Amino acid sequence: MLTPDTLKNYIASALPCTHIELEGDGQHFYATIVSAEFAGLSMIKQHQKVYAALGDRMKAEVHALSMKTYSPEQWAAQATKG
């Protein structure tokens, strides 16, 4: 069964991230991902980058992935709202 740590490592190995939080039960996962690669991109384009990083694993190993993606600037602005 796929673990949150394994999925986190898959993402981090293919996409440079400054922050990743990942929770899940082996099939359904919830992620918060911060990467400079997301700067200037729409949320859809940011999510597509994560899907590309996971490649075929999205078809075979990951049943569902809900995510929030941020550039470092967006993440910093989010943190100040809290």
Secondary structure, DSSP 4 states (H G I P E B T S, - for coil): ---HHHHHHHHHHHS--SEEEEEESSSEEEEEEE-GGGTT--HHHHHHHHHHHHTTHHHHT-SEEEEEEE-HHHHHHHHHH-
